Amino acid sequence: MKSETMRTTLRQRQAAQTRETLLDAAARVFARRGYSEATIDDVAEEAGASKGAVYHHFATKQKLFRALLAHRVAGLDPLRELAEGALSLEALIDGLVGLWFDRVRDRPEAVVLSLESRLQALREPAAANLLNSYYGQLRATHDELLRKAARRFHLAQPSPHTALIVFSLLDGACQQAALDPRLLDDENFKGALAHAVASALRPEPMPG
């Protein structure tokens, strides 16, 4: 019984590892070829796997793309940890900017995939629904982080649009950094971005 359990556990680990490999390969393929042009054959070749292995985990290309977006959402734990561990608002904002920039540095294809998925959403209503759900979860996680920060550091609770504004600032900055990687190490750029995020959290009153 024990050996059978060990074999089952090993198979589960191998299946999880294969799934991870396929998702990483799919991210590269979708970023390089675009959703419309990419095929299951392309993903299989990129992963060094059989076409049957891809279909074993993902029945269609749409389900593969959906799983890829869900996989990205599952990688938001560092954001939640940042909300719990930051000792000051400045440290939290610096950490938030750092997480986004590390994503561009470590996974440059993620920016291309993000842009490609948005183009696909403009072309296909089904893709738009999927992407809206994905970005809704991203914004909700940022909203949760900002609300926790407001409570911890005695700020006014952010408006419903603050997370969208902060997300847009970070997202746009990372697109620019993907085009010009020197920005990833430009302390003036990072400082200006952090200041913009802080301003969104502590807005100046509008002149009356």
Rosetta constraint file for C-alpha pairs under 8 A:
AtomPair CA 1 CA 5 HARMONIC 6.21 0.50
AtomPair CA 2 CA 6 HARMONIC 6.23 0.50
AtomPair CA 3 CA 7 HARMONIC 6.17 0.50
AtomPair CA 4 CA 8 HARMONIC 6.18 0.50
AtomPair CA 5 CA 9 HARMONIC 6.14 0.50
AtomPair CA 6 CA 10 HARMONIC 6.10 0.50
AtomPair CA 7 CA 11 HARMONIC 6.18 0.50
AtomPair CA 8 CA 12 HARMONIC 6.20 0.50
AtomPair CA 9 CA 13 HARMONIC 6.20 0.50
AtomPair CA 10 CA 14 HARMONIC 6.13 0.50
AtomPair CA 11 CA 15 HARMONIC 6.03 0.50
AtomPair CA 12 CA 16 HARMONIC 6.11 0.50
AtomPair CA 13 CA 17 HARMONIC 6.09 0.50
AtomPair CA 14 CA 18 HARMONIC 6.08 0.50
AtomPair CA 15 CA 19 HARMONIC 6.13 0.50
AtomPair CA 16 CA 20 HARMONIC 6.19 0.50
AtomPair CA 17 CA 21 HARMONIC 6.19 0.50
AtomPair CA 18 CA 22 HARMONIC 6.17 0.50
AtomPair CA 19 CA 23 HARMONIC 6.20 0.50
AtomPair CA 19 CA 57 HARMONIC 6.78 0.50
AtomPair CA 20 CA 24 HARMONIC 6.22 0.50
AtomPair CA 21 CA 25 HARMONIC 6.16 0.50
AtomPair CA 21 CA 47 HARMONIC 6.31 0.50
AtomPair CA 22 CA 26 HARMONIC 6.00 0.50
AtomPair CA 22 CA 43 HARMONIC 7.01 0.50
AtomPair CA 22 CA 44 HARMONIC 7.40 0.50
AtomPair CA 22 CA 47 HARMONIC 5.76 0.50
AtomPair CA 22 CA 54 HARMONIC 7.01 0.50
AtomPair CA 23 CA 27 HARMONIC 6.19 0.50
AtomPair CA 23 CA 64 HARMONIC 7.69 0.50
AtomPair CA 23 CA 67 HARMONIC 7.80 0.50
AtomPair CA 23 CA 68 HARMONIC 5.90 0.50
AtomPair CA 24 CA 28 HARMONIC 6.57 0.50
AtomPair CA 24 CA 47 HARMONIC 7.95 0.50
AtomPair CA 25 CA 29 HARMONIC 6.21 0.50
AtomPair CA 25 CA 43 HARMONIC 5.85 0.50
AtomPair CA 25 CA 44 HARMONIC 7.88 0.50
AtomPair CA 25 CA 46 HARMONIC 5.57 0.50
AtomPair CA 25 CA 47 HARMONIC 5.24 0.50
AtomPair CA 26 CA 30 HARMONIC 5.91 0.50
AtomPair CA 26 CA 43 HARMONIC 5.36 0.50
AtomPair CA 26 CA 46 HARMONIC 7.83 0.50
AtomPair CA 26 CA 64 HARMONIC 7.81 0.50
AtomPair CA 26 CA 65 HARMONIC 7.83 0.50
AtomPair CA 26 CA 68 HARMONIC 7.60 0.50
AtomPair CA 27 CA 31 HARMONIC 6.03 0.50
AtomPair CA 27 CA 68 HARMONIC 7.20 0.50
AtomPair CA 27 CA 109 HARMONIC 7.16 0.50
AtomPair CA 27 CA 110 HARMONIC 7.32 0.50
AtomPair CA 27 CA 113 HARMONIC 6.68 0.50
AtomPair CA 28 CA 32 HARMONIC 6.04 0.50
AtomPair CA 28 CA 109 HARMONIC 6.20 0.50
AtomPair CA 28 CA 113 HARMONIC 7.84 0.50
AtomPair CA 29 CA 33 HARMONIC 5.82 0.50
AtomPair CA 29 CA 34 HARMONIC 7.34 0.50
AtomPair CA 29 CA 38 HARMONIC 6.47 0.50
AtomPair CA 29 CA 42 HARMONIC 6.88 0.50
AtomPair CA 29 CA 43 HARMONIC 6.28 0.50
AtomPair CA 29 CA 46 HARMONIC 7.35 0.50
AtomPair CA 30 CA 34 HARMONIC 4.65 0.50
AtomPair CA 30 CA 35 HARMONIC 5.23 0.50
AtomPair CA 30 CA 38 HARMONIC 6.02 0.50
AtomPair CA 30 CA 113 HARMONIC 6.33 0.50
AtomPair CA 30 CA 116 HARMONIC 7.56 0.50
AtomPair CA 31 CA 35 HARMONIC 7.88 0.50
AtomPair CA 31 CA 109 HARMONIC 6.00 0.50
AtomPair CA 31 CA 110 HARMONIC 7.48 0.50
AtomPair CA 31 CA 112 HARMONIC 5.19 0.50
AtomPair CA 31 CA 113 HARMONIC 4.40 0.50
AtomPair CA 31 CA 116 HARMONIC 6.56 0.50
AtomPair CA 32 CA 112 HARMONIC 7.78 0.50
AtomPair CA 33 CA 37 HARMONIC 5.73 0.50
AtomPair CA 33 CA 38 HARMONIC 5.54 0.50
AtomPair CA 34 CA 38 HARMONIC 5.96 0.50
AtomPair CA 34 CA 113 HARMONIC 7.90 0.50
AtomPair CA 34 CA 116 HARMONIC 5.95 0.50
AtomPair CA 35 CA 116 HARMONIC 7.12 0.50
AtomPair CA 35 CA 117 HARMONIC 7.28 0.50
AtomPair CA 35 CA 120 HARMONIC 6.91 0.50
AtomPair CA 36 CA 120 HARMONIC 7.75 0.50
AtomPair CA 38 CA 42 HARMONIC 6.38 0.50
AtomPair CA 38 CA 43 HARMONIC 7.74 0.50
AtomPair CA 39 CA 43 HARMONIC 6.57 0.50
AtomPair CA 39 CA 61 HARMONIC 7.26 0.50
AtomPair CA 40 CA 44 HARMONIC 6.17 0.50
AtomPair CA 40 CA 51 HARMONIC 6.74 0.50
AtomPair CA 40 CA 54 HARMONIC 7.15 0.50
AtomPair CA 40 CA 61 HARMONIC 6.51 0.50
AtomPair CA 41 CA 45 HARMONIC 6.14 0.50
AtomPair CA 41 CA 51 HARMONIC 5.98 0.50
AtomPair CA 42 CA 46 HARMONIC 6.10 0.50
AtomPair CA 43 CA 47 HARMONIC 6.09 0.50
AtomPair CA 43 CA 54 HARMONIC 7.77 0.50
AtomPair CA 44 CA 48 HARMONIC 5.99 0.50
AtomPair CA 44 CA 49 HARMONIC 4.94 0.50
AtomPair CA 44 CA 50 HARMONIC 5.57 0.50
AtomPair CA 44 CA 51 HARMONIC 5.34 0.50
AtomPair CA 44 CA 53 HARMONIC 7.76 0.50
AtomPair CA 44 CA 54 HARMONIC 6.37 0.50
AtomPair CA 45 CA 49 HARMONIC 6.25 0.50
AtomPair CA 45 CA 50 HARMONIC 7.43 0.50
AtomPair CA 49 CA 53 HARMONIC 6.38 0.50
AtomPair CA 49 CA 54 HARMONIC 7.47 0.50
AtomPair CA 50 CA 54 HARMONIC 6.78 0.50
AtomPair CA 51 CA 55 HARMONIC 6.43 0.50
AtomPair CA 52 CA 56 HARMONIC 5.97 0.50
AtomPair CA 53 CA 57 HARMONIC 6.72 0.50
AtomPair CA 54 CA 58 HARMONIC 5.91 0.50
AtomPair CA 54 CA 59 HARMONIC 7.85 0.50
AtomPair CA 55 CA 59 HARMONIC 4.92 0.50
AtomPair CA 55 CA 60 HARMONIC 7.04 0.50
AtomPair CA 58 CA 63 HARMONIC 5.88 0.50
AtomPair CA 58 CA 64 HARMONIC 5.32 0.50
AtomPair CA 59 CA 63 HARMONIC 6.50 0.50
AtomPair CA 59 CA 64 HARMONIC 7.55 0.50
AtomPair CA 60 CA 64 HARMONIC 6.29 0.50
AtomPair CA 61 CA 65 HARMONIC 6.18 0.50
AtomPair CA 62 CA 66 HARMONIC 6.07 0.50
AtomPair CA 63 CA 67 HARMONIC 6.03 0.50
AtomPair CA 64 CA 68 HARMONIC 6.15 0.50
AtomPair CA 65 CA 69 HARMONIC 6.37 0.50
AtomPair CA 66 CA 70 HARMONIC 6.25 0.50
AtomPair CA 66 CA 130 HARMONIC 7.16 0.50
AtomPair CA 67 CA 71 HARMONIC 5.95 0.50
AtomPair CA 68 CA 72 HARMONIC 6.36 0.50
AtomPair CA 69 CA 73 HARMONIC 6.43 0.50
AtomPair CA 69 CA 134 HARMONIC 6.48 0.50
AtomPair CA 70 CA 74 HARMONIC 6.28 0.50
AtomPair CA 70 CA 134 HARMONIC 7.20 0.50
AtomPair CA 71 CA 75 HARMONIC 6.66 0.50
AtomPair CA 72 CA 76 HARMONIC 7.44 0.50
AtomPair CA 73 CA 134 HARMONIC 7.17 0.50
AtomPair CA 73 CA 137 HARMONIC 7.11 0.50
AtomPair CA 73 CA 138 HARMONIC 6.79 0.50
AtomPair CA 76 CA 80 HARMONIC 6.87 0.50
AtomPair CA 76 CA 141 HARMONIC 7.69 0.50
AtomPair CA 77 CA 81 HARMONIC 6.19 0.50
AtomPair CA 78 CA 82 HARMONIC 6.03 0.50
AtomPair CA 78 CA 99 HARMONIC 7.88 0.50
AtomPair CA 79 CA 83 HARMONIC 6.45 0.50
AtomPair CA 79 CA 96 HARMONIC 7.27 0.50
AtomPair CA 79 CA 99 HARMONIC 7.86 0.50
AtomPair CA 79 CA 141 HARMONIC 7.64 0.50
AtomPair CA 79 CA 142 HARMONIC 7.70 0.50
AtomPair CA 79 CA 145 HARMONIC 7.21 0.50
AtomPair CA 80 CA 84 HARMONIC 6.63 0.50
AtomPair CA 80 CA 141 HARMONIC 7.60 0.50
AtomPair CA 80 CA 145 HARMONIC 6.64 0.50
AtomPair CA 81 CA 85 HARMONIC 6.07 0.50
AtomPair CA 82 CA 86 HARMONIC 5.76 0.50
AtomPair CA 82 CA 92 HARMONIC 6.57 0.50
AtomPair CA 82 CA 95 HARMONIC 7.04 0.50
AtomPair CA 82 CA 96 HARMONIC 7.57 0.50
AtomPair CA 82 CA 145 HARMONIC 7.98 0.50
AtomPair CA 83 CA 92 HARMONIC 7.01 0.50
AtomPair CA 83 CA 145 HARMONIC 5.30 0.50
AtomPair CA 83 CA 146 HARMONIC 7.89 0.50
AtomPair CA 83 CA 148 HARMONIC 6.53 0.50
AtomPair CA 83 CA 149 HARMONIC 6.61 0.50
AtomPair CA 86 CA 91 HARMONIC 5.82 0.50
AtomPair CA 86 CA 92 HARMONIC 5.10 0.50
AtomPair CA 87 CA 91 HARMONIC 6.48 0.50
AtomPair CA 87 CA 92 HARMONIC 7.39 0.50
AtomPair CA 88 CA 92 HARMONIC 6.24 0.50
AtomPair CA 88 CA 153 HARMONIC 7.14 0.50
AtomPair CA 89 CA 93 HARMONIC 6.22 0.50
AtomPair CA 89 CA 149 HARMONIC 6.88 0.50
AtomPair CA 89 CA 153 HARMONIC 6.56 0.50
AtomPair CA 90 CA 94 HARMONIC 6.06 0.50
AtomPair CA 91 CA 95 HARMONIC 5.95 0.50
AtomPair CA 92 CA 96 HARMONIC 6.10 0.50
AtomPair CA 92 CA 149 HARMONIC 7.90 0.50
AtomPair CA 93 CA 97 HARMONIC 6.21 0.50
AtomPair CA 93 CA 194 HARMONIC 6.07 0.50
AtomPair CA 93 CA 197 HARMONIC 7.19 0.50
AtomPair CA 93 CA 198 HARMONIC 7.17 0.50
AtomPair CA 94 CA 98 HARMONIC 6.04 0.50
AtomPair CA 94 CA 194 HARMONIC 6.36 0.50
AtomPair CA 95 CA 99 HARMONIC 6.11 0.50
AtomPair CA 96 CA 100 HARMONIC 6.49 0.50
AtomPair CA 97 CA 101 HARMONIC 6.19 0.50
AtomPair CA 97 CA 170 HARMONIC 7.09 0.50
AtomPair CA 97 CA 190 HARMONIC 7.26 0.50
AtomPair CA 97 CA 193 HARMONIC 7.68 0.50
AtomPair CA 97 CA 194 HARMONIC 6.76 0.50
AtomPair CA 98 CA 102 HARMONIC 5.92 0.50
AtomPair CA 99 CA 103 HARMONIC 6.31 0.50
AtomPair CA 100 CA 104 HARMONIC 6.71 0.50
AtomPair CA 100 CA 170 HARMONIC 7.00 0.50
AtomPair CA 100 CA 174 HARMONIC 7.05 0.50
AtomPair CA 101 CA 105 HARMONIC 6.20 0.50
AtomPair CA 101 CA 174 HARMONIC 6.55 0.50
AtomPair CA 101 CA 184 HARMONIC 6.24 0.50
AtomPair CA 102 CA 106 HARMONIC 5.80 0.50
AtomPair CA 103 CA 107 HARMONIC 5.49 0.50
AtomPair CA 103 CA 108 HARMONIC 7.18 0.50
AtomPair CA 103 CA 110 HARMONIC 7.61 0.50
AtomPair CA 104 CA 108 HARMONIC 4.80 0.50
AtomPair CA 104 CA 109 HARMONIC 7.95 0.50
AtomPair CA 104 CA 110 HARMONIC 7.08 0.50
AtomPair CA 104 CA 111 HARMONIC 6.87 0.50
AtomPair CA 104 CA 174 HARMONIC 6.61 0.50
AtomPair CA 104 CA 177 HARMONIC 7.52 0.50
AtomPair CA 104 CA 178 HARMONIC 6.47 0.50
AtomPair CA 105 CA 181 HARMONIC 7.94 0.50
AtomPair CA 105 CA 184 HARMONIC 7.53 0.50
AtomPair CA 107 CA 111 HARMONIC 7.96 0.50
AtomPair CA 108 CA 112 HARMONIC 7.28 0.50
AtomPair CA 108 CA 178 HARMONIC 6.82 0.50
AtomPair CA 109 CA 113 HARMONIC 6.04 0.50
AtomPair CA 110 CA 114 HARMONIC 6.04 0.50
AtomPair CA 111 CA 115 HARMONIC 6.34 0.50
AtomPair CA 111 CA 174 HARMONIC 7.59 0.50
AtomPair CA 111 CA 175 HARMONIC 6.54 0.50
AtomPair CA 111 CA 178 HARMONIC 7.05 0.50
AtomPair CA 112 CA 116 HARMONIC 6.08 0.50
AtomPair CA 113 CA 117 HARMONIC 5.99 0.50
AtomPair CA 114 CA 118 HARMONIC 6.40 0.50
AtomPair CA 115 CA 119 HARMONIC 6.36 0.50
AtomPair CA 116 CA 120 HARMONIC 6.20 0.50
AtomPair CA 117 CA 121 HARMONIC 6.15 0.50
AtomPair CA 117 CA 127 HARMONIC 7.91 0.50
AtomPair CA 117 CA 131 HARMONIC 7.32 0.50
AtomPair CA 118 CA 122 HARMONIC 6.38 0.50
AtomPair CA 118 CA 128 HARMONIC 7.76 0.50
AtomPair CA 118 CA 131 HARMONIC 7.41 0.50
AtomPair CA 119 CA 123 HARMONIC 6.55 0.50
AtomPair CA 120 CA 124 HARMONIC 6.12 0.50
AtomPair CA 120 CA 127 HARMONIC 6.36 0.50
AtomPair CA 120 CA 128 HARMONIC 7.50 0.50
AtomPair CA 121 CA 125 HARMONIC 6.38 0.50
AtomPair CA 121 CA 126 HARMONIC 7.44 0.50
AtomPair CA 121 CA 127 HARMONIC 4.65 0.50
AtomPair CA 121 CA 128 HARMONIC 4.00 0.50
AtomPair CA 121 CA 129 HARMONIC 7.72 0.50
AtomPair CA 121 CA 131 HARMONIC 6.74 0.50
AtomPair CA 122 CA 127 HARMONIC 7.96 0.50
AtomPair CA 122 CA 128 HARMONIC 6.58 0.50
AtomPair CA 123 CA 127 HARMONIC 7.93 0.50
AtomPair CA 124 CA 128 HARMONIC 6.31 0.50
AtomPair CA 125 CA 129 HARMONIC 6.32 0.50
AtomPair CA 126 CA 130 HARMONIC 6.43 0.50
AtomPair CA 127 CA 131 HARMONIC 6.04 0.50
AtomPair CA 128 CA 132 HARMONIC 5.94 0.50
AtomPair CA 129 CA 133 HARMONIC 6.31 0.50
AtomPair CA 130 CA 134 HARMONIC 6.40 0.50
AtomPair CA 131 CA 135 HARMONIC 6.10 0.50
AtomPair CA 132 CA 136 HARMONIC 5.78 0.50
AtomPair CA 133 CA 137 HARMONIC 6.39 0.50
AtomPair CA 134 CA 138 HARMONIC 6.50 0.50
AtomPair CA 135 CA 139 HARMONIC 6.04 0.50
AtomPair CA 136 CA 140 HARMONIC 6.01 0.50
AtomPair CA 137 CA 141 HARMONIC 6.21 0.50
AtomPair CA 138 CA 142 HARMONIC 6.43 0.50
AtomPair CA 139 CA 143 HARMONIC 6.00 0.50
AtomPair CA 139 CA 163 HARMONIC 6.05 0.50
AtomPair CA 139 CA 164 HARMONIC 6.27 0.50
AtomPair CA 139 CA 167 HARMONIC 6.79 0.50
AtomPair CA 140 CA 144 HARMONIC 6.12 0.50
AtomPair CA 140 CA 163 HARMONIC 7.63 0.50
AtomPair CA 141 CA 145 HARMONIC 6.29 0.50
AtomPair CA 142 CA 146 HARMONIC 6.16 0.50
AtomPair CA 142 CA 163 HARMONIC 5.79 0.50
AtomPair CA 142 CA 167 HARMONIC 7.30 0.50
AtomPair CA 143 CA 147 HARMONIC 6.09 0.50
AtomPair CA 143 CA 162 HARMONIC 7.55 0.50
AtomPair CA 143 CA 163 HARMONIC 4.92 0.50
AtomPair CA 144 CA 148 HARMONIC 6.20 0.50
AtomPair CA 145 CA 149 HARMONIC 6.18 0.50
AtomPair CA 146 CA 150 HARMONIC 6.13 0.50
AtomPair CA 146 CA 158 HARMONIC 7.14 0.50
AtomPair CA 146 CA 163 HARMONIC 7.19 0.50
AtomPair CA 146 CA 201 HARMONIC 7.87 0.50
AtomPair CA 147 CA 151 HARMONIC 6.34 0.50
AtomPair CA 147 CA 157 HARMONIC 6.12 0.50
AtomPair CA 147 CA 158 HARMONIC 6.51 0.50
AtomPair CA 148 CA 152 HARMONIC 6.13 0.50
AtomPair CA 149 CA 153 HARMONIC 5.88 0.50
AtomPair CA 149 CA 155 HARMONIC 7.80 0.50
AtomPair CA 150 CA 154 HARMONIC 5.58 0.50
AtomPair CA 150 CA 155 HARMONIC 4.49 0.50
AtomPair CA 150 CA 156 HARMONIC 6.16 0.50
AtomPair CA 150 CA 157 HARMONIC 5.71 0.50
AtomPair CA 150 CA 158 HARMONIC 7.36 0.50
AtomPair CA 151 CA 155 HARMONIC 6.43 0.50
AtomPair CA 151 CA 156 HARMONIC 7.92 0.50
AtomPair CA 151 CA 157 HARMONIC 7.37 0.50
AtomPair CA 155 CA 201 HARMONIC 7.95 0.50
AtomPair CA 155 CA 202 HARMONIC 7.48 0.50
AtomPair CA 156 CA 202 HARMONIC 7.89 0.50
AtomPair CA 158 CA 162 HARMONIC 5.79 0.50
AtomPair CA 158 CA 163 HARMONIC 7.88 0.50
AtomPair CA 158 CA 201 HARMONIC 6.50 0.50
AtomPair CA 161 CA 165 HARMONIC 6.30 0.50
AtomPair CA 162 CA 166 HARMONIC 6.15 0.50
AtomPair CA 162 CA 200 HARMONIC 6.52 0.50
AtomPair CA 162 CA 201 HARMONIC 7.17 0.50
AtomPair CA 163 CA 167 HARMONIC 5.87 0.50
AtomPair CA 164 CA 168 HARMONIC 6.00 0.50
AtomPair CA 165 CA 169 HARMONIC 6.24 0.50
AtomPair CA 165 CA 200 HARMONIC 7.28 0.50
AtomPair CA 166 CA 170 HARMONIC 6.30 0.50
AtomPair CA 166 CA 197 HARMONIC 5.83 0.50
AtomPair CA 166 CA 200 HARMONIC 6.84 0.50
AtomPair CA 167 CA 171 HARMONIC 5.89 0.50
AtomPair CA 168 CA 172 HARMONIC 5.86 0.50
AtomPair CA 169 CA 173 HARMONIC 6.13 0.50
AtomPair CA 169 CA 193 HARMONIC 7.57 0.50
AtomPair CA 169 CA 196 HARMONIC 7.81 0.50
AtomPair CA 169 CA 197 HARMONIC 7.33 0.50
AtomPair CA 170 CA 174 HARMONIC 6.17 0.50
AtomPair CA 170 CA 193 HARMONIC 7.68 0.50
AtomPair CA 171 CA 175 HARMONIC 6.37 0.50
AtomPair CA 172 CA 176 HARMONIC 6.44 0.50
AtomPair CA 173 CA 177 HARMONIC 6.19 0.50
AtomPair CA 173 CA 193 HARMONIC 7.72 0.50
AtomPair CA 174 CA 178 HARMONIC 6.02 0.50
AtomPair CA 175 CA 179 HARMONIC 6.56 0.50
AtomPair CA 176 CA 180 HARMONIC 6.18 0.50
AtomPair CA 176 CA 183 HARMONIC 7.90 0.50
AtomPair CA 177 CA 181 HARMONIC 4.95 0.50
AtomPair CA 177 CA 182 HARMONIC 7.11 0.50
AtomPair CA 177 CA 183 HARMONIC 5.29 0.50
AtomPair CA 177 CA 184 HARMONIC 6.05 0.50
AtomPair CA 181 CA 185 HARMONIC 7.82 0.50
AtomPair CA 182 CA 186 HARMONIC 6.47 0.50
AtomPair CA 183 CA 189 HARMONIC 6.57 0.50
AtomPair CA 183 CA 190 HARMONIC 7.88 0.50
AtomPair CA 184 CA 190 HARMONIC 7.69 0.50
AtomPair CA 185 CA 190 HARMONIC 7.98 0.50
AtomPair CA 186 CA 190 HARMONIC 6.34 0.50
AtomPair CA 187 CA 191 HARMONIC 5.88 0.50
AtomPair CA 188 CA 192 HARMONIC 6.09 0.50
AtomPair CA 189 CA 193 HARMONIC 6.17 0.50
AtomPair CA 190 CA 194 HARMONIC 6.09 0.50
AtomPair CA 191 CA 195 HARMONIC 6.13 0.50
AtomPair CA 192 CA 196 HARMONIC 6.25 0.50
AtomPair CA 193 CA 197 HARMONIC 6.31 0.50
AtomPair CA 194 CA 198 HARMONIC 6.16 0.50
AtomPair CA 195 CA 199 HARMONIC 6.08 0.50
AtomPair CA 196 CA 200 HARMONIC 6.38 0.50
AtomPair CA 197 CA 201 HARMONIC 6.59 0.50
AtomPair CA 198 CA 202 HARMONIC 6.12 0.50
AtomPair CA 199 CA 203 HARMONIC 5.23 0.50
AtomPair CA 199 CA 204 HARMONIC 7.57 0.50
